[in-house]
Amino acid sequence: MRSQEEIEEILDIIREKVCLSNREETLDELLSSWDIEIKPKLSLYEPYKNGKILIIGQSTIDKNTIIGIAKSLNIDNSRLELVLDYRKAENYDFRKLQYNPLYRVIIVGPLPHKTAGTGCSSSVITEIENKEGYPRIVRSIANQELKITKSSIRTALSQLLNENYI
């Protein structure tokens, strides 16, 4: 049996390892290696249901086509924020979306892997999916790849409407 002093020293070492791992964003891996599973707490954060719909990524269609699709689905175009240029998407600061209830959903097409707000993640999509406080993210998919097309946008928006999410 260990003394109280030894236990305190062990706990200090564990605390240091946990804090360092958290700063390096490898805490989940560390906990997993120790067979520790922490159930995520339910988030109280919920963006406004009538919030903005950000559509971002390289697009094969223009803004007016997307606005027309939204209009045909009875979605007011004032809810749309469209960033359809690859270079503009690269410089878009996604961090402004975190805990911003004015944004309801992000529909993503092809994006650069490294953008403002990517953090230590491999892509901004991964960063948003793994951090609390971001709007829901929906991939715009055509032919099994990220692509912004008429049908992929119509499908994404229709799915969100059918779920009564937007």
N, C-alpha and C positions, 0 to 999 in steps of 0.2 A: 504494500500500500504506500502511495506517495504522500509526502507531507503537503501541507497547505501551501507552503512557499513554492514547492515544485509545481503544484497545480497552477498557481498564479503565474509562474514563469511560462508554463506551457500555454496557458490561455493568452498571455501577451504575445507569444510567437504566432499563435493561430490568428489573433486579431490583426497583427501586422500583415500576415499572408493574405487574409481576406481583404483588408483595405488596399493593399497593393494590387491584388487581382481585380478588385472593383475599379480602381483607377485605370488599369490596363484593359478593362472591359473583357476580362477572361474569367470572371467570377463563376459563371454558369459551368464552365469546364472544370474549375477547381472543385466546386461543390459536387459535381457529377463524379469526379475522381474519388471523392470521399464518401460516395453513396448517400449524398444528402439531396433531397428534393424539396424545394420550397414551392408551395402552391402560390401562384400569383394572386394578389388581392384584386377584387373587383374594382375597376376604376369608376370613380364618380364623374369623370369627365365625359361629357357628351356634347358634340357640336350641335349647333342649331339645325333643326330638320330642314329649314328653308335656306340653309347656308350655301355658300359658293360651291360650284362644281369646277374644280381645276382640271383641265385637260392639257397634258404636257407631254411633249416628245416630238420627234420628227414625224411629220404628217404627210400622207399622200393626197390629202384633201385640204381645201382652203377653209378659212374661218367662216365664210358665208355658208358653205355647205354644212358645217357643223351646227351653225346657228339655225339653219333650215331644218335639220334633223331634230334638234331640240324643240323647235317650234311645232313640228308635226307631232311631237309627243307631249305637247302642252307644257313645256318647260320654258319659263321666261328667260330670254337671253341675258337679262341683267344678272342672272345667277352664274353665268359662264365666265370663267377666266381661261383664256386660251393662250398657251405658250407653245407654238407649233414649230419653232425653229430650233434645230439641234444646238446651235451656239448659244441662243438665248436660254435654252433649258440648262446648258452647262453652267451658266452664271446665275441661275435662279437659286435664291437662298431658301431652301426648304425649311430651315430652322424657324422661319417666321410663321410656319403653319402649326408648330407645336403649341398645344394649349390655346389655340386660336379658334374659338367657337364659330367664327364667321365662315369657316371652311368646312363643308360637310363631307366631301369625298374628293379623292384625287384619282383621275383616270390617266394611266400612264401608257405611253407608247415607247418607242426606242429612245433611250437616254444615254448620255455618256456615263461611263462607270464612275468617274470622279466628278462630282458637282459640289457646289457650296452646300454645306450641311450634310455631307456624306459621313463625316466623323471617321471612325476607324472601320466602318463596315465596308464590304466589298462593293456595294452600290447604294444609291440613295433609297432604292426600293427596300433593300434589306434593313437599312437604318430605320426607315419609317415603320416597317412591320415589327421591328424588335424594340422600339422605344414607345413608352406610353405617351399619350397626349397628342397623337397625330390623328388626322382624319383617316377614315377608312380608305384603303388603296385598292383599286380595281385595275387589273391589267387589260389593256385593249389588245386582243389576240385575233390574228388572222393567219391561217395556214400554220398553226402551232408556233407562231412567233409574235413578239411584240410588234404591233403595227397599228397605225391609226388610219382606218379606212371607213368608208360609209357604213359598211355592215358591222364592223367591230364597234364603232361608236354607238350605232343604233342598238346593238345587242347589249352593250354595257349599260346604257341609259335605260333601256327597257327592263333589264334585270333589276336595276335599282328601283325603278317605279313599281315593278311587280312585287318586290319585297316591301314596298311602302317605306323605303329608306330615304328617298328624296321626294 
